[in-house]
Amino acid sequence: MNALQRSDTPRIDVREVHSPEELEIIFQIRDEVFVREQALTPNARNDPDDKRSIHYLADFDGEPAGTGRVTMLGNEAQIAWVAVRKSRRGEGIGWRIMEVMIERSEEEGGEYIILNAQTHALRFYERLGFYSVGSVFTMANIPHQVMIHQLTPGGGETIRRYLESFGGR
Ligand SMILES: CC(C)(COP(=O)(O)OP(=O)(O)OC[C@H]1O[C@@H](n2cnc3c(N)ncnc32)[C@H](O)[C@@H]1OP(=O)(O)O)[C@@H](O)C(=O)NCCC(=O)NCCS
């Protein structure tokens, strides 16, 4: 399935959310995936960047199914907390959430996007235009990899400096 077909899929609705009720649903999905399933963290609700971030909730057939977050830091867009409920994986939901967040990062003036990928998802992010920088590191017993997606030609220079800070590559 290609990106265009995914975008046209009517069963998936990805929207920005603000209300405490909708944020609670996001936290429930994070709890389900990152606390209970992966034991990545004991607490997925106290990230200080949540307050200044753009939060997305994905519904599948009207039921909450996935989430993700964009945080703008000047010309850098950070993506984090990307999760799809286990029972809903493989339906294109994660892909659609990422498409929306990449587009939003660009609209917000981001020159590049950076994220910490769990290495099992490297191929998923690579297919969305991300590439690996630096070495694999371990966080909560799960191997991770920093990945970057260049959004603007100017972003190339910023990324070059970023790569230098990793010692090249
Ligand atoms: C990673 C994750 C968000 C992907 O969401 P998803 O809704 O299952 O993914 P999609 O159905 O949109 O998949 C899109 C494509 O990527 C592929 N893909 C999905 N997850 C993948 C993975 N972990 N590794 C490689 N490819 C993957 C799918 O096979 C699909 O390819 P296709 O078009 O050939 O069928 C989801 O598996 C998840 O929530 N995992 C647990 C939490 C997690 O690890 N989050 C990432 C933190 S960095």
The ligand as a MOL file (V3000), in Angstrom:
LIG
                    3D

  0  0  0     0  0            999 V3000
M  V30 BEGIN CTAB
M  V30 COUNTS 48 50 0 0 0
M  V30 BEGIN ATOM
M  V30 1 C 5.7400 1.2520 15.1790 0
M  V30 2 C 4.2120 1.3850 15.1280 0
M  V30 3 C 3.8400 2.7870 15.5830 0
M  V30 4 C 3.7610 1.1750 13.6850 0
M  V30 5 O 2.3650 1.4090 13.6240 0
M  V30 6 P 1.3830 0.5250 12.6810 0
M  V30 7 O 0.0810 1.2070 12.6650 0
M  V30 8 O 1.4110 -0.8840 13.1060 0
M  V30 9 O 2.1230 0.6450 11.2820 0
M  V30 10 P 1.4280 0.6920 9.8670 0
M  V30 11 O 0.3310 -0.3200 9.8080 0
M  V30 12 O 1.0560 2.0950 9.5480 0
M  V30 13 O 2.6040 0.2180 8.9530 0
M  V30 14 C 3.0520 0.9460 7.8310 0
M  V30 15 C 4.0910 0.1190 7.1230 0
M  V30 16 O 5.2210 0.0110 7.9630 0
M  V30 17 C 5.4470 -1.3540 8.2570 0
M  V30 18 N 5.7860 -1.4510 9.6550 0
M  V30 19 C 4.9760 -1.2050 10.6830 0
M  V30 20 N 5.6530 -1.3980 11.8480 0
M  V30 21 C 6.8910 -1.7860 11.4890 0
M  V30 22 C 8.0560 -2.1180 12.2160 0
M  V30 23 N 8.0740 -2.1200 13.5490 0
M  V30 24 N 9.1410 -2.4640 11.5270 0
M  V30 25 C 9.1410 -2.4600 10.1870 0
M  V30 26 N 8.0730 -2.1680 9.4330 0
M  V30 27 C 6.9780 -1.8080 10.0880 0
M  V30 28 C 4.1810 -2.0910 7.9640 0
M  V30 29 O 4.4270 -3.4270 7.6040 0
M  V30 30 C 3.6230 -1.3010 6.8240 0
M  V30 31 O 4.2330 -1.7310 5.6310 0
M  V30 32 P 3.3640 -2.1100 4.3440 0
M  V30 33 O 2.9050 -0.8300 3.7820 0
M  V30 34 O 4.3410 -2.8270 3.4770 0
M  V30 35 O 2.2560 -2.9720 4.8450 0
M  V30 36 C 3.5210 0.3080 15.9990 0
M  V30 37 O 4.0480 -0.9500 15.6560 0
M  V30 38 C 3.6670 0.5020 17.5080 0
M  V30 39 O 2.9050 1.2380 18.1130 0
M  V30 40 N 4.6270 -0.1890 18.1180 0
M  V30 41 C 4.7690 -0.1610 19.5600 0
M  V30 42 C 5.2500 1.1880 20.0320 0
M  V30 43 C 6.4910 1.5890 19.3360 0
M  V30 44 O 7.4240 0.8210 19.2140 0
M  V30 45 N 6.4930 2.8320 18.8800 0
M  V30 46 C 7.6100 3.3810 18.1520 0
M  V30 47 C 8.4730 4.0210 19.1370 0
M  V30 48 S 9.9290 4.6010 18.2850 0
M  V30 END ATOM
M  V30 BEGIN BOND
M  V30 1 1 1 2
M  V30 2 1 2 3
M  V30 3 1 2 4
M  V30 4 1 2 36
M  V30 5 1 4 5
M  V30 6 1 5 6
M  V30 7 2 6 7
M  V30 8 1 6 8
M  V30 9 1 6 9
M  V30 10 1 9 10
M  V30 11 2 10 11
M  V30 12 1 10 12
M  V30 13 1 10 13
M  V30 14 1 13 14
M  V30 15 1 14 15
M  V30 16 1 15 16
M  V30 17 1 15 30
M  V30 18 1 16 17
M  V30 19 1 17 18
M  V30 20 1 17 28
M  V30 21 1 18 19
M  V30 22 1 18 27
M  V30 23 2 19 20
M  V30 24 1 20 21
M  V30 25 1 21 22
M  V30 26 2 21 27
M  V30 27 1 22 23
M  V30 28 2 22 24
M  V30 29 1 24 25
M  V30 30 2 25 26
M  V30 31 1 26 27
M  V30 32 1 28 29
M  V30 33 1 28 30
M  V30 34 1 30 31
M  V30 35 1 31 32
M  V30 36 2 32 33
M  V30 37 1 32 34
M  V30 38 1 32 35
M  V30 39 1 36 37
M  V30 40 1 36 38
M  V30 41 2 38 39
M  V30 42 1 38 40
M  V30 43 1 40 41
M  V30 44 1 41 42
M  V30 45 1 42 43
M  V30 46 2 43 44
M  V30 47 1 43 45
M  V30 48 1 45 46
M  V30 49 1 46 47
M  V30 50 1 47 48
M  V30 END BOND
M  V30 END CTAB
M  END
